[in-house]
Amino acid sequence: MKKTSIGGQAVIEGVMMKGPDSIAIAIRKPDGEIELKKEKLKSNRKTISRLPIIRGMFAFVDAMVIGIKALSFSAEFIEEEEEKKPKKPSKWDNFLDKNMIVISIVFSIFFSIGLFILLPTLAVSFIGNVSKSPLVMNLIEGVVRVAIFVGYIAAISRMKDIKRVFEYHGAEHKTIFCYENEEELTPENARKFTRLHPRCGTSFLFLVMIVSILLFSFFRWPNLLMRLVIRIALMPLVAGISYEIIKWAGRSDSKLVCTISAPGLWLQKITTQEPDDSQLEVAIEALKNVLVEDREADLW
């Protein structure tokens, strides 16, 4: 089985595939045609990719930026279809258009901090000191954090639009598995593979939760403000360690890797759904174009 570093992300009615040197976004437009966008990545990535832990911190932020850009691109086609009557944009609309990426990233960061860092530590504080051991208190907080994360994923999966995105997520995984098994990239071949992949972003986020539990457990249980400062300050390190684990998991088939990957794969049963052939076609189109771009880059 071929191992590859190519990964991806489901977007609105499409898939973004990311290789070492480029990304390709394929979108199924309302008229049924596939719209494609390709983009070269910055050359300094190869230097950063050689630095353990640091590369994980970079990859975490980088994935967020690329992901939001891909989502914004895919949303353009839905907006065009819904806008039946042209209207003159206001100054506020122009401001949002120009700064949407920055606004989205800032909102995502604050939302994540509030939901997965502030809320768990507040919840445990309200419970009171059920134990005098900082280790026990940190572990309880970690369990609450994981419960909130799983509950959030389960809740949004019930939304119709999100279910469509999860189907494209499944198409992304099946297509990558098809390529890794060195079979021709067709919907028929991709359909037979599992939609659960060990290098998935869902597995990465779940690992972030587990690593944060272990890392935070080494610290005392100070006042609320200090707990928040410590947790936010350690998040880049948590992301870096989690990245190294997920990267190792993608290269190995050992029993230890299977055990570590199992919770993330279970969660993917929610965050991925079985795609149809038209969705697989979109994922295949994105992957093929990433492969072409990266081969051309290698020639140079």
matplotlib code that plots the C-alpha trace (Angstrom):
import matplotlib.pyplot as plt

x = [0.0, 1.4, 1.8, 1.1, 1.0, -1.9, -4.9, -8.0, -11.1, -14.8, -16.3, -19.8, -20.7, -17.0, -13.6, -10.3, -7.2, -3.8, -0.4, 3.1, 3.3, -0.3, -4.0, -6.9, -10.6, -13.3, -16.9, -20.1, -22.0, -25.8, -25.8, -24.0, -20.6, -17.4, -15.6, -11.9, -9.4, -5.7, -3.1, 0.6, 1.7, 4.6, 8.1, 9.1, 6.9, 9.7, 12.0, 9.3, 8.3, 11.7, 11.1, 9.3, 6.6, 7.1, 5.7, 2.6, 2.0, 2.4, 0.2, -2.6, -2.9, -2.1, -4.9, -7.4, -6.4, -6.5, -9.7, -11.6, -10.4, -11.6, -15.0, -15.3, -14.6, -17.2, -19.8, -19.5, -21.4, -24.3, -24.6, -24.7, -27.6, -29.5, -29.2, -32.0, -32.1, -28.9, -28.5, -26.0, -23.5, -23.2, -19.9, -20.3, -20.7, -17.5, -15.7, -16.8, -15.8, -12.3, -11.7, -13.8, -10.8, -9.4, -12.8, -13.5, -10.2, -10.6, -14.2, -13.1, -10.3, -12.5, -15.4, -13.0, -11.4, -14.9, -16.4, -13.5, -11.3, -13.4, -16.6, -15.0, -12.9, -15.9, -18.1, -15.6, -15.2, -19.0, -18.9, -16.4, -13.3, -14.5, -10.9, -7.9, -5.7, -4.9, -4.4, -7.9, -9.4, -7.5, -8.6, -12.3, -12.0, -10.5, -13.4, -15.9, -13.9, -14.1, -17.8, -18.5, -16.5, -18.3, -21.7, -21.0, -20.1, -23.1, -25.4, -24.2, -24.3, -28.1, -28.2, -29.1, -26.4, -23.7, -24.7, -23.9, -20.5, -19.9, -20.8, -18.1, -15.8, -16.4, -15.7, -12.4, -11.3, -12.4, -10.5, -7.3, -7.6, -8.1, -4.9, -2.9, -4.0, -2.7, -6.0, -7.3, -9.1, -12.7, -15.9, -16.3, -12.9, -13.1, -16.6, -15.4, -12.9, -13.7, -14.5, -12.5, -8.9, -6.3, -4.9, -8.3, -8.7, -11.4, -8.8, -6.3, -8.8, -9.7, -5.9, -5.6, -8.3, -6.4, -3.0, -4.3, -5.7, -2.3, -0.3, -2.6, -2.5, 1.1, -0.1, -1.7, -5.4, -4.9, -7.6, -9.8, -7.7, -4.4, -6.0, -7.2, -3.8, -2.0, -4.3, -4.2, -0.4, 0.0, -2.3, 0.5, 2.5, -0.5, -1.1, 2.5, 2.6, -0.8, 0.5, 3.5, 1.3, -1.1, 1.8, 3.2, -0.2, -0.5, 2.8, 2.4, 0.0, 1.2, -1.3, -0.3, -1.2, -4.5, -5.3, -4.4, -6.3, -9.5, -11.3, -10.8, -12.0, -15.1, -15.8, -15.4, -18.5, -20.3, -18.2, -18.2, -21.1, -21.3, -21.0, -22.7, -20.8, -21.2, -19.5, -16.7, -16.2, -15.6, -13.1, -11.3, -11.1, -9.5, -7.0, -6.0, -5.2, -3.1, -1.1, -0.5, 0.6, 3.0, 4.5, 5.2, 6.7, 9.0, 10.3, 11.5]
y = [0.0, 3.4, 6.0, 9.6, 12.9, 14.1, 15.2, 17.1, 18.7, 18.6, 22.0, 23.1, 20.7, 19.9, 18.7, 20.4, 18.3, 19.4, 18.0, 19.0, 21.8, 22.7, 22.5, 21.8, 22.6, 20.9, 22.1, 20.7, 23.8, 24.0, 23.3, 20.0, 21.0, 20.7, 24.0, 23.7, 26.0, 25.2, 27.1, 26.7, 26.7, 28.8, 27.3, 27.8, 24.8, 22.3, 24.0, 24.0, 20.4, 19.2, 20.7, 18.3, 19.9, 23.3, 21.9, 20.8, 24.2, 25.7, 23.0, 23.7, 27.4, 26.7, 24.2, 26.7, 29.4, 27.1, 25.5, 28.8, 30.0, 26.8, 27.1, 30.8, 29.7, 27.0, 29.3, 31.7, 29.4, 28.8, 32.6, 33.2, 30.7, 32.2, 35.8, 36.1, 39.9, 42.0, 44.5, 47.2, 46.2, 48.5, 49.7, 47.0, 44.3, 45.5, 45.5, 41.9, 40.7, 42.1, 40.9, 37.7, 35.3, 37.3, 37.7, 34.0, 32.9, 35.3, 34.1, 30.4, 30.9, 32.7, 30.2, 27.2, 28.8, 29.6, 26.2, 23.8, 25.6, 28.2, 26.2, 22.9, 24.7, 26.8, 23.7, 21.9, 25.1, 25.1, 21.5, 22.6, 20.9, 17.3, 16.4, 18.1, 16.5, 18.8, 15.7, 14.5, 18.0, 18.3, 14.8, 15.7, 18.9, 16.8, 14.4, 17.3, 18.8, 15.5, 15.2, 18.7, 18.0, 14.8, 16.3, 19.3, 17.0, 14.8, 17.9, 19.5, 16.2, 16.3, 19.4, 18.7, 20.9, 19.5, 16.0, 16.9, 18.1, 14.9, 12.9, 14.8, 14.1, 10.4, 10.9, 12.5, 9.6, 6.9, 8.6, 8.9, 5.2, 4.3, 6.2, 4.7, 1.2, 2.1, 1.5, 3.6, 6.7, 5.9, 6.2, 2.4, 1.7, 4.4, 3.3, 0.0, 1.6, 2.6, 6.2, 6.1, 7.3, 7.5, 10.9, 12.6, 16.0, 14.6, 12.1, 15.0, 17.1, 14.1, 13.6, 17.3, 16.7, 13.6, 15.2, 18.3, 16.2, 14.5, 17.8, 19.9, 17.2, 18.1, 21.6, 22.6, 23.8, 27.6, 30.2, 30.5, 33.2, 31.3, 28.1, 29.8, 31.5, 28.1, 26.3, 28.8, 29.1, 25.4, 24.9, 25.3, 22.6, 20.4, 20.9, 20.1, 16.9, 15.8, 16.4, 14.2, 11.4, 11.6, 11.8, 8.6, 6.9, 7.6, 5.7, 2.7, -0.2, -1.5, -2.6, 0.4, 2.8, 0.9, 1.4, 5.1, 5.7, 3.8, 6.6, 9.1, 6.4, 5.8, 9.6, 9.6, 7.4, 10.7, 13.2, 11.1, 9.7, 7.4, 9.5, 8.9, 8.5, 12.2, 13.2, 10.7, 12.2, 15.6, 14.2, 12.4, 15.5, 17.4, 14.6, 14.2, 17.9, 17.9, 14.9, 16.7, 19.9, 18.1, 16.0, 19.2, 20.8, 17.8, 18.1, 21.6]
z = [0.0, -1.0, 1.7, 0.8, 2.6, 0.5, 2.6, 2.1, 3.4, 2.5, 1.5, 0.4, -2.5, -3.1, -1.9, -1.4, -1.8, -0.5, -1.6, -0.6, -3.2, -4.2, -3.5, -5.8, -5.0, -7.0, -6.6, -8.1, -9.3, -9.3, -13.0, -12.5, -13.9, -11.8, -11.1, -10.4, -8.6, -8.3, -6.3, -5.6, -2.0, -0.6, -1.0, 2.7, 3.7, 3.0, 5.5, 8.2, 7.4, 8.7, 12.2, 14.5, 16.8, 15.1, 11.8, 13.7, 15.1, 11.6, 10.1, 12.6, 11.7, 8.0, 7.7, 9.3, 6.8, 3.7, 4.9, 5.4, 1.9, 0.4, 2.2, 1.0, -2.6, -2.5, -0.9, -3.8, -6.1, -3.6, -3.1, -6.8, -7.2, -4.3, -5.3, -7.8, -7.7, -7.9, -5.2, -4.6, -1.9, 1.2, 2.7, 5.4, 2.7, 1.0, 4.3, 5.0, 1.6, 1.9, 5.4, 5.5, 5.9, 8.8, 10.4, 10.0, 11.5, 14.5, 15.1, 14.8, 17.4, 19.9, 19.3, 19.9, 23.0, 24.4, 23.7, 24.3, 26.8, 28.8, 29.0, 30.4, 33.0, 34.0, 34.3, 36.5, 38.7, 39.3, 40.4, 43.1, 44.4, 44.1, 44.8, 46.3, 43.7, 40.7, 38.6, 39.3, 38.6, 35.3, 34.3, 35.0, 33.0, 30.1, 30.2, 30.1, 27.2, 25.2, 26.0, 24.7, 21.6, 20.8, 21.6, 19.3, 16.4, 17.0, 17.1, 13.9, 12.1, 12.2, 10.0, 6.4, 4.9, 7.2, 6.3, 2.6, 3.7, 5.6, 2.5, 0.6, 3.5, 3.0, -0.7, 0.1, 2.3, -0.2, -3.0, -1.0, -0.1, -3.7, -4.7, -1.8, -2.9, -6.4, -8.2, -11.0, -9.7, -10.7, -8.7, -9.0, -7.5, -4.8, -3.7, -2.2, 0.2, 3.8, 4.6, 7.9, 7.5, 10.2, 9.0, 9.1, 10.7, 13.0, 14.4, 14.7, 16.7, 18.9, 19.6, 20.5, 23.2, 24.5, 24.4, 26.2, 29.0, 29.5, 29.2, 31.4, 34.1, 34.9, 36.1, 39.3, 39.6, 40.0, 39.7, 36.6, 34.9, 35.3, 34.1, 30.9, 30.3, 30.8, 28.5, 25.7, 26.0, 25.7, 22.7, 20.1, 21.9, 22.1, 18.3, 17.6, 19.6, 18.1, 14.6, 15.2, 16.5, 13.5, 11.0, 12.6, 12.6, 8.8, 8.2, 10.4, 10.6, 14.1, 16.8, 18.9, 16.1, 15.6, 19.3, 19.3, 16.1, 17.2, 19.0, 16.1, 13.6, 15.7, 15.6, 11.9, 11.7, 12.5, 10.5, 7.3, 5.5, 2.4, -0.8, -4.1, -7.4, -8.3, -5.1, -5.6, -9.1, -7.5, -5.0, -7.8, -9.9, -7.0, -6.2, -9.9, -10.2, -7.0, -8.4, -11.7, -10.0, -7.6, -10.3, -12.4, -9.3, -8.8, -12.4, -11.6]

ax = plt.figure().add_subplot(projection="3d")
ax.plot(x, y, z, "-o")
ax.set_aspect("equal")
plt.show()
